[in-house]
Amino acid sequence: MTDTTSNHPLALHEELLLLMLRDERGTIALGAMEQQSLAGAVLAELILRGAITPDTAKRPRAVATDTTPVGDDVLDEALATIASSKRTRTLEDWGGRLANMRKIKDRSAARLVDLGILRREEERFLFIFPNVRYPEVNHGPEGEIITRLWNAIASDDIVEDARTAVLVSLADAAGALPMVF
């Protein structure tokens, strides 16, 4: 499997989650599109890693090309789901299906908590409904991501790093760029 992540220790879904979270509150600032945005980041990460390939014969369809687990439970579940499908589906179809993965936001945040970037806080809304927040405790990794995005956006040069170009697109589609900049 081609691994283009050596310079970026976080997966795209983790980087995007950092951009979407309000730093102090630990809540998503963008509304109901968080699942779809994170699912798009999962698909993009699998493509960048060479685990799936868009087959563009008719409409772009995702074809699993390397089913070796990558060591990230969100990515591994998505890859297994795509690889075990009896028929090929469009990237758009997979985006919708992966958006329904069990607790994709919480699972994406879990590694960031383990790395000491976020803190998990549980509380109750109206004393009944459970709510989990992820306030930021280490701004360094998000700061590096923001600098990378700013350099890509503000530069007149063509962005050579595919991960950064994809992350700019994902953050823009998720509505995170105005919040970040």
Rosetta blueprint (number, residue, H / E / L):
1 M L
2 T L
3 D L
4 T L
5 T L
6 S L
7 N L
8 H L
9 P L
10 L L
11 A L
12 L H
13 H H
14 E H
15 E H
16 L H
17 L H
18 L H
19 L H
20 M H
21 L E
22 R L
23 D L
24 E L
25 R L
26 G L
27 T L
28 I E
29 A L
30 L L
31 G L
32 A L
33 M L
34 E H
35 Q H
36 Q H
37 S H
38 L H
39 A H
40 G H
41 A H
42 V H
43 L H
44 A H
45 E H
46 L H
47 I H
48 L H
49 R L
50 G L
51 A L
52 I E
53 T E
54 P E
55 D E
56 T L
57 A L
58 K L
59 R L
60 P L
61 R E
62 A E
63 V E
64 A E
65 T L
66 D L
67 T L
68 T L
69 P L
70 V L
71 G L
72 D L
73 D H
74 V H
75 L H
76 D H
77 E H
78 A H
79 L H
80 A H
81 T H
82 I H
83 A H
84 S H
85 S L
86 K L
87 R L
88 T L
89 R E
90 T E
91 L H
92 E H
93 D H
94 W H
95 G H
96 G H
97 R H
98 L H
99 A L
100 N L
101 M L
102 R L
103 K L
104 I H
105 K H
106 D H
107 R H
108 S H
109 A H
110 A H
111 R H
112 L H
113 V H
114 D H
115 L L
116 G L
117 I L
118 L E
119 R L
120 R L
121 E E
122 E E
123 E E
124 R E
125 F E
126 L L
127 F L
128 I L
129 F E
130 P E
131 N E
132 V E
133 R E
134 Y L
135 P L
136 E E
137 V L
138 N L
139 H L
140 G H
141 P H
142 E H
143 G H
144 E H
145 I H
146 I H
147 T H
148 R H
149 L H
150 W H
151 N H
152 A H
153 I H
154 A H
155 S L
156 D L
157 D L
158 I L
159 V L
160 E L
161 D L
162 A H
163 R H
164 T H
165 A H
166 V H
167 L H
168 V H
169 S H
170 L H
171 A H
172 D H
173 A H
174 A L
175 G L
176 A L
177 L H
178 P H
179 M H
180 V H
181 F L
